[in-house]
């Protein structure tokens, strides 16, 4: 669901971050007329939302930014110096400072840029009008050359200039459009929708990491169901997730509702699992294609092994892990309530205690531990006293069959 917009003022409303001492010091070092806040922090503050990452644009060349920061004792990191970006390490958080620039050449994946001192020219190379809003660091005046304020008030995500041209500059903007539209847009922009549908095949030329990262960001939003359905209808989803059909999209919609009903935060990996058939081989293929981390790959494959009867919720959490148990339960429309407020206990029996009872060290110890643990889980995780009683019962039974385990007498 799109975030609520409001009647937007021509200046940035009073907020906590603009008055931060470390940011005011940065403004002093670079000069208020040479610096503007830009991007997400400005947009989100205008909407009354919390600002997270703070980005700045400047007329200074990167070398001059570094020189001024060093002279002021502010540590800097050349995170994207080839494209004009220097990161200032401040007490309140990092700030990316990027020299004003314009595109010289683009190929749909990378851009060659040249620096400029023209604020409007810098704004013109950004993707959407709502991301091209600049704010003076002291007066908080908003600079809006492309109707971003009106689009923000109307809950509309619109490309700057010709949508097709902007997508040809950077093909990832197709997925970025859907992500921003899911978050901020309740009014569809016909030109943007048509351009994304027409140019969707261009996504095939992007790096898998970029596609995977953007897709996970989209899936992490509160309720991207209608956006995902539209991506499918426009032929975009078939390019990035060809394994997904109507059945999987319905499962995805059910999962999003189940997460909300259970008051659980969105999980991009769980939601990705819902968009795929319940087949570990498919999950492995997709994880490799999207270059997921090892942990994410394992979780996706574990979720793909789901069935319609996941069993006892707490037993599942103990064996698989808490998040993995939630994945299995939610994906099969099973009850998650047993996990509410419950911490996974530690099995209160070690191998040494088994050896002390006369079992020879070796595979027999592991077998005994596993048997006791299975009983402990089946009984609902009783205390240590009960576990040791289980061990005694098991060992007594084993002594009647001495071939099964080496127990000294």
C-alpha positions as CSV (number, residue, x, y, z in Angstrom):
1,X,0.0,0.0,0.0
2,X,1.4,3.4,-0.9
3,X,2.4,5.7,1.9
4,X,0.0,8.6,2.6
5,X,1.0,11.9,1.0
6,X,0.0,15.2,2.4
7,X,-0.2,18.8,1.4
8,X,3.4,19.5,0.7
9,X,5.1,22.8,1.6
10,X,7.7,24.6,-0.5
11,X,10.2,24.2,2.3
12,X,11.3,21.1,4.2
13,X,9.3,20.8,7.4
14,X,11.0,21.1,10.8
15,X,12.8,17.8,11.6
16,X,15.4,16.4,13.8
17,X,18.1,15.5,11.3
18,X,18.5,18.9,9.6
19,X,19.5,20.3,13.0
20,X,22.1,17.6,13.8
21,X,25.4,19.2,15.0
22,X,27.5,17.0,12.8
23,X,25.4,17.8,9.7
24,X,25.6,21.5,10.4
25,X,29.3,21.2,10.8
26,X,29.4,19.5,7.4
27,X,27.5,22.4,5.9
28,X,30.0,24.9,7.4
29,X,32.9,23.0,6.0
30,X,31.5,22.7,2.4
31,X,29.6,26.0,2.4
32,X,25.8,26.3,2.5
33,X,25.6,27.6,-1.1
34,X,27.7,24.7,-2.4
35,X,25.6,22.0,-0.8
36,X,22.0,20.6,-1.0
37,X,20.3,17.7,0.7
38,X,18.8,15.5,-2.0
39,X,17.0,12.2,-2.5
40,X,15.3,9.9,-0.1
41,X,15.8,12.0,3.1
42,X,14.2,15.0,1.5
43,X,11.3,13.0,0.0
44,X,10.6,11.0,3.1
45,X,10.7,14.1,5.3
46,X,8.2,15.8,3.1
47,X,5.9,12.8,3.6
48,X,6.3,13.0,7.4
49,X,8.3,9.7,7.4
50,X,11.6,9.1,9.2
51,X,14.7,9.9,7.1
52,X,17.4,7.3,7.1
53,X,20.3,7.6,4.7
54,X,21.3,11.3,4.2
55,X,22.7,12.2,0.8
56,X,24.1,15.5,-0.4
57,X,24.9,17.1,-3.7
58,X,27.7,19.6,-4.1
59,X,29.2,21.9,-6.6
60,X,32.7,21.0,-5.3
61,X,34.9,18.6,-7.3
62,X,35.6,15.3,-5.4
63,X,39.2,16.3,-4.6
64,X,38.0,19.6,-3.1
65,X,35.5,17.7,-1.0
66,X,38.2,15.4,0.3
67,X,40.5,18.4,1.0
68,X,37.9,20.3,3.0
69,X,36.9,17.3,5.0
70,X,40.5,16.4,5.9
71,X,41.2,20.0,6.9
72,X,38.2,19.9,9.2
73,X,39.2,16.6,10.7
74,X,36.3,14.7,9.1
75,X,37.2,11.2,7.8
76,X,36.2,10.5,4.3
77,X,35.9,7.3,2.2
78,X,36.2,7.4,-1.7
79,X,33.2,5.1,-2.1
80,X,32.4,6.1,-5.6
81,X,35.0,8.7,-6.5
82,X,34.9,7.8,-10.2
83,X,31.3,9.0,-10.3
84,X,31.9,11.8,-7.9
85,X,30.8,10.3,-4.6
86,X,32.7,10.7,-1.3
87,X,31.4,9.4,2.0
88,X,31.8,11.6,5.0
89,X,32.0,9.6,8.3
90,X,30.1,11.6,10.8
91,X,29.0,10.9,14.4
92,X,25.4,10.6,13.5
93,X,26.0,8.4,10.5
94,X,27.6,8.4,7.1
95,X,26.7,11.0,4.5
96,X,27.3,10.4,0.8
97,X,28.4,13.6,-0.9
98,X,28.2,13.6,-4.7
99,X,29.5,16.2,-7.1
100,X,26.9,17.6,-9.5
101,X,27.2,15.7,-12.8
102,X,25.5,14.9,-16.1
103,X,25.7,11.7,-18.2
104,X,28.1,11.7,-21.1
105,X,27.2,8.1,-22.3
106,X,25.1,5.3,-21.0
107,X,24.7,1.7,-22.1
108,X,21.8,0.5,-19.9
109,X,24.2,-0.8,-17.2
110,X,26.8,1.9,-16.6
111,X,27.1,5.6,-17.1
112,X,30.1,7.8,-18.0
113,X,29.6,11.1,-16.3
114,X,31.1,14.6,-16.4
115,X,31.0,17.0,-13.5
116,X,29.0,20.2,-13.7
117,X,28.0,23.2,-11.5
118,X,24.4,23.2,-12.7
119,X,21.9,22.0,-10.1
120,X,19.1,21.5,-12.7
121,X,21.4,19.5,-14.9
122,X,22.2,17.2,-12.0
123,X,18.6,16.8,-11.2
124,X,17.8,15.9,-14.8
125,X,19.9,12.8,-14.7
126,X,18.0,11.3,-11.8
127,X,15.3,8.6,-12.3
128,X,12.0,9.9,-10.8
129,X,10.7,13.3,-10.1
130,X,10.1,12.5,-6.4
131,X,13.8,11.6,-6.1
132,X,15.0,14.9,-7.7
133,X,14.0,17.2,-4.8
134,X,16.8,19.3,-3.4
135,X,16.7,21.2,-0.1
136,X,18.9,24.1,1.0
137,X,20.7,23.0,4.2
138,X,19.9,26.1,6.2
139,X,16.8,27.8,4.7
140,X,15.3,24.3,3.9
141,X,14.0,25.8,0.6
142,X,12.9,23.0,-1.8
143,X,14.2,23.1,-5.4
144,X,11.9,21.2,-7.7
145,X,12.5,21.5,-11.5
146,X,10.4,18.5,-12.7
147,X,7.2,18.6,-10.7
148,X,8.3,16.2,-7.9
149,X,6.3,18.0,-5.2
150,X,3.1,17.6,-7.2
151,X,3.8,14.0,-8.0
152,X,4.5,13.3,-4.3
153,X,1.3,15.0,-3.3
154,X,-0.6,12.9,-5.9
155,X,1.1,9.6,-4.9
156,X,2.4,9.3,-8.4
157,X,5.8,7.8,-9.5
158,X,6.9,9.4,-12.8
159,X,10.1,9.3,-14.7
160,X,11.9,12.5,-15.4
161,X,11.5,13.3,-19.1
162,X,10.9,10.4,-21.5
163,X,10.3,7.2,-19.6
164,X,11.8,5.0,-22.4
165,X,14.9,7.1,-22.7
166,X,15.5,6.9,-18.9
167,X,15.1,3.1,-18.9
168,X,17.5,2.8,-21.9
169,X,20.0,4.7,-19.8
170,X,19.8,2.2,-16.9
171,X,17.7,-0.9,-17.4
172,X,17.4,-1.4,-13.6
173,X,15.1,1.5,-13.5
174,X,12.3,-0.9,-14.5
175,X,12.6,-2.7,-11.2
176,X,13.2,0.6,-9.3
177,X,10.0,2.0,-10.8
178,X,7.9,-0.9,-9.5
179,X,9.6,-0.7,-6.1
180,X,9.0,3.0,-5.8
181,X,5.5,2.7,-7.2
182,X,4.7,0.0,-4.6
183,X,5.9,2.2,-1.8
184,X,4.7,5.7,-2.9
185,X,2.3,5.3,-5.7
186,X,-1.5,4.9,-5.7
187,X,-1.9,6.6,-9.1
188,X,-0.4,4.8,-12.0
189,X,1.6,6.7,-14.6
190,X,0.5,5.4,-18.0
191,X,3.7,6.3,-19.7
192,X,5.9,4.6,-17.1
193,X,3.7,1.4,-17.1
194,X,3.9,1.2,-20.9
195,X,7.6,1.8,-21.0
196,X,8.4,-0.9,-18.4
197,X,6.3,-3.4,-20.3
198,X,7.8,-2.6,-23.6
199,X,11.4,-2.6,-22.4
200,X,11.2,-5.5,-19.9
201,X,13.5,-7.8,-22.0
202,X,16.4,-5.3,-21.4
203,X,16.5,-6.6,-17.8
204,X,18.3,-9.7,-19.2
205,X,21.4,-7.7,-19.8
206,X,21.8,-6.6,-16.1
207,X,24.1,-8.2,-13.6
208,X,22.4,-10.8,-11.5
209,X,23.5,-9.1,-8.3
210,X,21.7,-5.9,-9.2
211,X,18.5,-7.7,-10.2
212,X,18.6,-9.8,-7.0
213,X,19.2,-6.8,-4.8
214,X,16.4,-4.7,-6.3
215,X,14.0,-7.6,-6.3
216,X,14.6,-8.3,-2.6
217,X,14.1,-4.6,-1.8
218,X,10.7,-4.7,-3.6
219,X,9.7,-7.9,-1.8
220,X,10.6,-6.3,1.6
221,X,7.9,-3.7,1.3
222,X,4.8,-3.9,3.4
223,X,2.4,-5.0,0.7
224,X,3.8,-5.3,-2.8
225,X,1.1,-7.9,-4.0
226,X,-0.7,-5.7,-6.5
227,X,2.6,-4.5,-7.9
228,X,3.9,-8.0,-8.3
229,X,0.7,-8.9,-10.1
230,X,1.1,-5.9,-12.4
231,X,4.7,-6.9,-13.1
232,X,3.4,-10.3,-14.1
233,X,0.8,-8.8,-16.3
234,X,3.3,-6.5,-18.0
235,X,5.7,-9.3,-18.7
236,X,8.4,-8.0,-16.3
237,X,8.2,-10.8,-13.8
238,X,8.7,-13.5,-16.5
239,X,12.1,-12.0,-17.3
240,X,13.5,-11.9,-13.7
241,X,11.5,-14.9,-12.3
242,X,10.4,-17.1,-15.1
243,X,9.6,-19.9,-12.6
244,X,6.6,-17.9,-11.2
245,X,3.1,-18.6,-12.4
246,X,-0.4,-17.6,-11.3
247,X,-0.4,-20.3,-8.6
248,X,2.8,-18.9,-7.1
249,X,1.5,-15.3,-7.2
250,X,-1.6,-16.4,-5.3
251,X,0.6,-18.2,-2.8
252,X,2.6,-15.0,-2.5
253,X,-0.6,-12.9,-1.8
254,X,-1.6,-15.5,0.8
255,X,1.8,-15.3,2.5
256,X,1.7,-11.5,2.7
257,X,-1.6,-11.6,4.4
258,X,-0.5,-14.4,6.7
259,X,2.6,-12.4,7.8
260,X,0.4,-9.4,8.6
261,X,-2.1,-11.5,10.5
262,X,0.7,-13.0,12.5
263,X,2.2,-9.5,13.1
264,X,5.5,-10.6,11.6
265,X,7.7,-8.3,9.6
266,X,8.1,-8.9,5.9
267,X,10.8,-11.3,4.8
268,X,12.1,-11.0,1.3
269,X,13.5,-14.5,1.2
270,X,10.3,-16.0,2.5
271,X,8.3,-14.1,-0.1
272,X,10.7,-15.1,-2.8
273,X,10.1,-18.7,-1.7
274,X,6.4,-18.2,-2.1
275,X,6.9,-17.0,-5.7
276,X,8.7,-20.2,-6.6
277,X,7.4,-23.8,-6.8
278,X,8.1,-25.9,-3.7
279,X,11.1,-27.6,-5.3
280,X,14.6,-27.4,-3.8
281,X,16.2,-27.7,-7.2
282,X,14.3,-24.7,-8.4
283,X,15.3,-22.8,-5.3
284,X,19.0,-23.7,-5.8
285,X,18.8,-22.5,-9.4
286,X,17.2,-19.2,-8.5
287,X,19.5,-18.6,-5.6
288,X,22.5,-19.0,-7.9
289,X,21.0,-16.9,-10.7
290,X,20.3,-14.0,-8.2
291,X,23.7,-14.4,-6.5
292,X,22.1,-14.8,-3.1
293,X,24.3,-15.1,0.0
294,X,25.0,-18.5,1.3
295,X,22.7,-18.0,4.3
296,X,19.9,-16.7,2.0
297,X,20.4,-19.7,-0.4
298,X,20.1,-22.2,2.4
299,X,17.0,-20.5,3.8
300,X,15.4,-20.4,0.4
301,X,16.1,-24.1,-0.2
302,X,14.8,-25.0,3.3
303,X,11.6,-23.2,2.6
304,X,11.3,-25.0,-0.7
305,X,11.2,-28.4,1.1
306,X,7.9,-27.4,2.7
307,X,4.9,-29.7,2.6
308,X,1.2,-29.4,3.7
309,X,1.9,-30.8,7.1
310,X,4.9,-29.1,8.7
311,X,4.3,-30.7,12.1
312,X,4.7,-29.3,15.6
313,X,5.7,-25.6,15.3
314,X,8.2,-25.7,18.3
315,X,9.8,-28.9,17.1
316,X,10.2,-27.3,13.7
317,X,11.8,-24.2,15.2
318,X,14.3,-26.3,17.3
319,X,15.3,-28.4,14.3
320,X,15.4,-25.8,11.6
321,X,15.7,-22.4,13.4
322,X,13.1,-19.8,14.3
323,X,12.9,-18.0,11.0
324,X,13.0,-21.2,9.0
325,X,10.1,-22.5,11.0
326,X,8.1,-19.4,10.4
327,X,8.8,-19.8,6.7
328,X,7.5,-23.4,6.6
329,X,4.4,-22.5,8.8
330,X,3.4,-19.4,6.9
331,X,3.9,-20.9,3.5
332,X,1.6,-23.8,4.4
333,X,-1.0,-21.6,6.2
334,X,-0.2,-23.3,9.5
335,X,-0.5,-21.8,13.0
336,X,2.5,-19.8,14.2
337,X,1.0,-18.9,17.6
338,X,3.1,-21.6,19.5
339,X,6.2,-19.6,18.7
340,X,4.9,-16.4,20.1
341,X,7.0,-15.4,23.1
342,X,8.8,-18.8,23.1
343,X,12.5,-19.0,23.1
344,X,14.2,-22.1,21.5
345,X,15.7,-24.0,24.4
346,X,19.1,-25.7,24.5
347,X,19.1,-29.4,24.8
348,X,20.2,-30.0,28.4
349,X,22.3,-33.2,27.8
350,X,25.9,-33.5,26.6
351,X,27.9,-36.4,25.4
352,X,30.0,-36.5,28.6
353,X,26.9,-37.3,30.7
354,X,26.2,-40.3,28.4
355,X,29.9,-41.5,28.7
356,X,29.7,-41.2,32.5
357,X,26.8,-43.6,32.5
358,X,29.0,-46.3,31.0
359,X,28.6,-45.8,27.2
360,X,31.8,-46.2,25.3
361,X,32.9,-43.0,23.5
362,X,32.1,-43.2,19.8
363,X,29.1,-43.4,17.5
364,X,27.0,-44.9,20.3
365,X,27.1,-41.7,22.2
366,X,25.7,-39.7,19.3
367,X,23.0,-42.3,18.8
368,X,21.9,-42.2,22.4
369,X,21.9,-38.4,22.4
370,X,19.7,-38.3,19.3
371,X,17.3,-40.8,20.8
372,X,17.0,-38.8,24.0
373,X,16.6,-35.6,22.1
374,X,13.8,-37.0,20.0
375,X,12.0,-38.0,23.1
376,X,12.6,-34.6,24.7
377,X,11.2,-32.8,21.7
378,X,8.2,-35.2,21.6
379,X,7.4,-34.4,25.2
380,X,7.5,-30.7,24.6
381,X,11.0,-29.8,25.9
382,X,10.8,-30.8,29.6
383,X,13.5,-29.7,32.1
384,X,16.9,-31.3,32.7
385,X,15.7,-33.6,35.4
386,X,13.3,-35.2,33.0
387,X,15.9,-35.5,30.3
388,X,18.3,-37.4,32.7
389,X,15.4,-39.7,33.6
390,X,14.8,-40.3,29.9
391,X,18.5,-41.2,29.6
392,X,18.3,-43.7,32.4
393,X,15.2,-45.3,30.9
394,X,16.9,-45.6,27.6
395,X,20.1,-47.0,29.0
396,X,18.1,-49.5,31.1
397,X,16.4,-50.7,27.9
398,X,19.7,-50.9,26.1
399,X,21.2,-53.1,28.7
400,X,18.7,-55.8,27.8
401,X,20.1,-55.7,24.3
402,X,23.9,-55.3,24.8
403,X,24.7,-55.7,21.1
404,X,23.2,-52.3,20.3
405,X,25.5,-50.2,22.4
406,X,28.8,-50.6,24.3
407,X,27.8,-50.2,28.0
408,X,30.2,-51.2,30.7
409,X,28.7,-53.1,33.6
